[in-house]
Amino acid sequence: MTAPLDVLVVGAGPTGLALAAQLRAYGVSFRIVDRSLDRVHESRALGIQPRTLEALAGFGVTDELVTRGNPAMQLRMHLPRRVVQLPLFDIGLTDTAYPFLLFLSQAETESILAEHLARQGVVVERGTELVRLKREGSAVTCRLRRGDGGEETVDARYGVGCDGAHSTVRTQAGIGFEGHAYPQTFLLADLEVDGLEPGAVHTYMTGSGMLLFFPLGSPATWRMLAMRPPGAPDTEVKLEFLQKITDLYAPDGLVLRDPVWMTDFRLHNRGADHYRSGPFFLAGDAAHIHSPAGAQGMNTGIQDALNLGWKLALVCQGRAPTELLDTYEIERAPIGRSVLRLTDRAFTIGTSRHPLIRFARTRLAPRLAPLALRATGLRGRVFRTVSELGIRYRRGPACTAGSRPPRKGPRAGDRLPDLPRGLQARSAGPGWHLLLSGPPALWPAERLASVLRGRDDLVTVHRLGGESPWPDAVQGLVRPDGYLGYVARGAHLEGLRAYLERWLPAQHS
């Protein structure tokens, strides 16, 4: 009898590919399937946030993402009689190597992740659809149908739905998906635009709606996003129609040409009731869908996957208790709800036809935005929220402060900053990383060996000395997803020992 898989990943978009990359890094058995015959070739999601670039760096793909993408740093707000130039991210951030929003088409992102998996010997099984799944005790029985009509039954310990808004995993696991659809219709196109300054984001905000152009590069130079004007006929999206929209919203003589892709769509704001039901998990659009405001969707999905992947891997390998899987929903569901609220508010402000909101959007915001964005502190706070650098899990059970938490520097549950520069790279490999700051004499090898015995293959020790994000003598344990699971000041290791006993029990031969 064939042994069951550890994990069946359903859906090979960015979320599923990121999850597969992490499962492969830990050597668990898994398969990744997708009913589509090929990956996407349209741009779709196009913004990669700094935190996502940091999180993917451990797989060695971030440099290629940055090489192929466009780190836009400027916004052009086109007003009736002038153009306001706004810097976006020139706020002197020193704790990340990626202080920018990277514009790169989803097609390119998927291509880079798929190429990484192929180098690791992972085959993405395209043209393979999940048609039925059933919980059998503590495992999952899945029925898969291939493109040729053949079917097979697969047993797995866990099934993860990365299969989008119409998730089969979510539906068959009986998890609700509550929310609403927005009434507006949007137009989307990847094309060339004559008369538009390259390298910046361009926005046209009017009383009737909005028009945006994002620097893309591939498969076309520009991504166009517009709201269909009220009363406009619900016609097929053609270049001539997009040109009329552009002439209406942007009286700058812009000329559209050479479209690669054009479509229209409606937006939803919906979230799953739960991110887990027994052996079933949801990540990405299967758990939350919302407007593209702030470029949050794909990024939140990838970070869902990278929060879940190491937990599944360690539990499947018998290196962590099954309770670790409970922390996935505890940590990620509040993030998903926050993104739903943030994008809903931004969308409402950008599209509402209420007279007061229209006045604020078209008259007040253009005047006040330059003044507000001159305040570096405010811009920094906004950037940390949108960039997802500010995500933290301080209240989660898998993040614990010692009896003497440090007075300054990152705390348990915070993202490990890249300060000093290169610290994230040192602690990016699979497993946990124990950071020790302060004089080396504080950390005798025999005492560390006693605490790490039986788990030293999964914990790498780094003696930072004075080159540390903390000014004091501190012990900081970095989880495999780059967040601090335990932080304490001083050289007493009993708190660290207790944390490890709970979440990474020693293996005795």
N, C-alpha and C positions, 0 to 999 in steps of 0.2 A: 504494500500500500504506500502511495506517495505521501511523504510528509507534507503537512500544510505549509503554505507560505507564511512568512511573518506578516507581510503587509501587501494588500492589493491597493494600488493607487489608481483611481478612476479619474481620468482627465489629464491631458498633457499640455495644458497651457502653462504660463509662467509659474503658477502656484504648484501644479503637479510636478513640473520639471525641477523646481527648487527642492521639493520634498524628496524626489527621487535622488537628487544629488546628495542630500544629507544622509539618506538611508544607505546609499552606496558607500559613503565615506566611513560608515560604521560596520559595513560588511554584513548587514542583515539580508535575508532573502525576501525579494519583493518582485512584483511585476507592475508595470505602468501601461495602462491601456487607454485608448481614445477612439471614439467612433468615427472621427474625421479621418479621411484618407491621407491628409497632409496637414502640416502646420499652417498657421495663418500666414498670408502674404500681404495683407493690408496692414496699415499702421496701427489701427485700434488704439490701445493705451500707448502713450508716447512720452510720459515723464517718469524718470527714475529718481527717487529721492535719495539724499545723502545717506540716510540710515540703511536703505536697501543696498546701496553700493558698498557700504561697510560690511554688511552681513554676507554679501556674496563674495567678498574678497578672499575668504578662506578657501574657496573652490578654484581660485586663480582665474576668474573670468572678468573681474572688474576692470582691469586694464584694457581689455578688449572692448568692453562696453563703452568706456570713456573714449577710446580711440575712434570708434564708429559714431559716437554721438556728438551732440552740440551742447556744451555747457552755457546756455544763455544766461546773461547777467543783466540784461536791460529790458525794461518795459516801455513801450510807447503808447501813451493814451491819446488818441486822436479826438480832439474837441472841435466844435464848430469853427473856431477861428485860430486855433493853435494846436501844437503837439507838445504834450508834457512828457519829458524824459525822466524816468524814474529808475534809479539803481535798485536792484532786487536784493542781492546777497553780499554786497561789499561791506560787510560789517566786522571784518577782522576776526572771524572765528578761527581759533587756534587748536581746537580739540577734535577736528576732523580733517582728513585728507581730501574731502570732497565737499567743499562749501558752496555747492551750486546744485541747481536742478538740471539734470541731464535730459535733453530731448533726444529720444531714440525710439524708433517705431517698435511696436510689440513684435513685429515679424523678425526684426533684428535681434531683439532680446531672446525670443524663443530659439532662434537659430544658434546663438552663442551658447545657451544652456544645453541645447540638444547636442551640439558638437562636443561639449564637455562630457556629457553622458556617454556619447559614442566612444570617446577616448578611454573611458572607464569600462567599456565593454557592456554598457546597458543598451538594450534594444527597446525603443518605444514602439509598442504594438498598436499601430494605427489600423483603422478599419475594423476595430474590435470593440463591440458594444456590450455594456453591462445590461442584461435584460431582466435579471431577477437576482435578488439577494435575500438571504434568510439567516437569521441567527440560530445557530445550533449549539446550545450550551454556552460556552465561553468563546466560541469561534464564529466564523462567517462562512456560509456556503454561497458561492456566486455562480450564476450561469452567464457565460460569455458567448456572444455570437460573432463570428468572423464575417468578413466581407463576402466570402464565398458561400455563406449560408450555414456553414458548419458550426456546431455548438460544442462547448465543453463545460464541465463543472470544475470549479476551482475552490479549494478550501484554504482559508487564511485565518490567522489569528485576529487580524484587524483589517477593516476596510476604510479607506479615506476618500471622501467625495470632494474632488477638486474639479467637479464637472459642471460648474457654472450655475447660472440663475435657474435653469430648469433641471437641477440636479436629480438624477435618478436615485443616488444614494440617499439624499435627504428625503425624497418622497417615500421610498420604500422603508426607510428607517422610521417613518412616521413623525418627522420633526416639522413643526409648523414654520411658516415663512410669512411673517406679517408685515404690513406696510401699505404703501399706496403708489399709484402711478401719477406722474405729473401730466397736466393737460397739454402742455406745449409739445410741438414737434420740432426736431432739430435736424439740421442738414450738415453733412460731414463729407469732406473731400480731401484727397491728397492730390496736389496739382502744382503748377507753376503760376507765379503771379508777377507780372511786370509792374514796376513802379513802387515796389515795397522795399524798404531798407532791409538788407539781409542781417541775420544774426540776432535779432531782437524779437520779443513778443509784441504783437500789435493788437490793440483793443479799440473797438468802436462801440460806445454805449449810447444808445438813443432811447427816446421815449417808446419806440415801437419794439425794441429788442436789442440784441447784441450781435456783434460780429467779431471773431477773433482769428488771428493768423499766428500759428506757432512754427518756429524754424524746425524743420524735420530733417532734410538732407536726403533721406532714402525712405521709401521708393520715389519720393518727389521732394522738391525743396520746401514746400509749405503744406501744413495741415490747416484747412479752413473749417471753422465751426460757426454756424449761424443758427439763429432761431427763425423758423418760418414765420413771416409776418402774419398778424391776425387777419383773417379773411382771405389769405392767399389760397389759391386752389391747391387741393391735395394731388398734385400732378407728379408724374415720374421725375426723378431728379436727373436733370440734364445740365450741360454746361451753360446753355443760354439762360436757364432759370437761375443758376448760381450767379451769373453775371448781373442779372437784374437785381438780385438781392444785394450784391456788392455795391452796385450803383446807388441803391436806396440808402444803405447804411454808411457807405464810405465814399463821399463825393470827392475822391482824390484822383480819379481817372485811372484806377487800377484795372488791369486787364488780366483776366483769367485764361489759362490755356493748358493744354496737354494733361488732362486729368488722368490719373492712374486708377482712382477708385472714388465712387460717389455713392452716397446712400442717405436715407433719412431714418430716424428712429425716435422712439419715445423713451423717456427715462423713468426709473422706479426708485423708490427708497424703501427697502425691505431688509429685514434681519431675521435670521433663524432664531427660533425659541431657545434652542440649545445648540452647542457646538459638538456635543457628544451624546450618543445614546448607546450605552453598552460598548460593544466592539466597533461601533461606527463613529467616524469623526467627519467634520466638515471644515473646509478651509477655503479662503478666497471668496469668489462670487457665489459659491454654494451656501455661504454663511451670511453674506452681506452684499447688497448691490445698492448703488447710489449714483448721484450725478458725478460727472468727472471734475467738478470744482476742486481745485487744489491738487489734482493728480494724486489721489489717495488710493484708488481702487486696486490696481495691480500691486502697488507697494505693500498695502495692508495684507493682501493675499500671500505674497512671497514671505512676509514676516510671520504670518500665521503658520506657514509650512515650516519655517526654520525654528519656530517655537515648539512645534509638535514633533518634528522629525527625530531629534536626539532623544526625546523622551520615549517615543515608540521604540527606538533602537535599543536603548539601555534596558527597557523593560523586557523586550523580546530576548535579549541576551542574558537575562537573569541577573543583571548588574544593578538594577534599581527596583524598588517596590512598585507594584501596580498603582499605588496611590499617586505616584508621580504623574500619571496620565490625567488625574483629576485637576491638576494645576493648569492644564491647557485651557479649559473653558474659564477657569477663575481668572487667568491672566489676559486672555485674548478677547473674551466677550465684552468687557468694558471698553477695550480699544475699539472694537467694531461699533459699539453703540455710540461712542464719542465721534467717530468718523461719520456715522449716519446723521448725527445732530449737526456737526460742522458743515457738511456738504449741503444739507437741507437748508440751513440758514443762508449760506452763500448763494445757493440756487435761487431762493426766494427773493433775496435782495437784487440779484441780477436779472430777474425775469418778471417780477410783479408789475401789474398795471395799476396798482393802487396809486392815486395821485401823489400822496406824501412820499411813498417809496420811490416813485419815478422821479420826483423832484430831487430827492436825496441822491439818487443814482446819477442823474444827468447834470445836476447843477452843483450840489454841495460836494459830492465825492471828488470830482475833478479838481476842485479848489483846495479841499482839505488834504487829499492824499499826498501831494508833494510835501506839505508841511509836516504831516504825521511821519512820513517815511524819512524825513531828515533826522528824526530822533533815532539814533542808532540802537538805543536800548529797546525801544518799541519794535523796531524792525527785527532785532535779534530774537525777541520773544515770539513774534509772529513766525519767523523763519523756523525756530525750533519746533513749533507746533506743526507747521505744514510739512517740514522736512522729516518729521517723525524722530528726530534726535532727542526729543523730550519725552518719549515713551519710557515708562518705568513701571516696575512691578513691586513697589515697596510693601504693599499690603498682602501680597501673595505668600502662601505657606512655604514656597520653595526659595524665598529670599528672607534671610534672617540677620538681624543686627546682633553683634556680640554684646556682652555686658558693658563694654566700654567702646561705643561707636566713636569714630574719629570726629573731631570738631569741624574739620574742613575736608573738602574733597568728596568724591562720589560715595554714596551710601549703598547699603544692600538693596537690591532691586533696581538700581540705576544702570544705565548703559555704561560700559567701560569707555571712558574718553580716550582719544588717541593723543594723550598728553602724558609724558613727552611723545613726540611724533615717532611712530614706529611701534608703540606699545601694543596697538591692536594687532599688528602683523605678528608680533612675537607670540600672542596668545590666540591665534586664529585657527590652529589645528584642531582636529577632533579631540574630544575629551575635555577635562576640566583643567584650569590653570591657576595655580596658587602663586599669588604675587606677594612678595615680602619686601617691605621697605624698611629703611633704617639700617643701623650698623649690622654687618654680617654676624658678629658675635652673638646677637640676640637669637639667632636661629641655628642652634647646633644640629648637625646632620642626624645624630642619633635620636634626638627628640622628634624631628620631622619624620624620620623613618618609622618611629613607633606609631605616629598618627596615621601615616599613609600605608602602613603594612596591609597587604591584601587588596589594595586598590591603587597601588603606585603605577600600574600600567595605564591607568586612566587619568592620573593627575600629574601634570608637569609643573615643576617648581621653578620659579623665576626670582632670583635675588636682585632686586632693583636698586638697593642702596638708597642714595639720595635722589636718583632720577625716577621720581615717582609722582603719581597724581595726588599723593597725600604728603603733607609736611611732617607728619609724625611717623613713628614706628607702627606700621599697620600690616595686618594680614588680610588679604582680599582674595576670595575664591571666585574665579570667573567661570560661569556656566558655559556649556558648549555653544550657546546662542549669543555670547558676548555681553551678558548681563551679570552683575555681581550677585552671587547667591549668598555669600557670607562676607561680612566686613567687621573687623574688630581692631581696636587699638591695643598695643602692648604685645608681649611675647607669650602670654598664657594661651595654650592651645586646646584647652578642654572644651571651649565653645565650638571650635572648629571640629574637634573630634565628634562631638554630639551631632553637629550638622551632617557630617559625612556618614555617621552611623544611620541617620534617618534616611538620607537620599542616595547614598552610595555605599551600601554595606560592604564590609570587607569580604573578600573571597578567601576561604581557607582550603588549602590543599589537603 
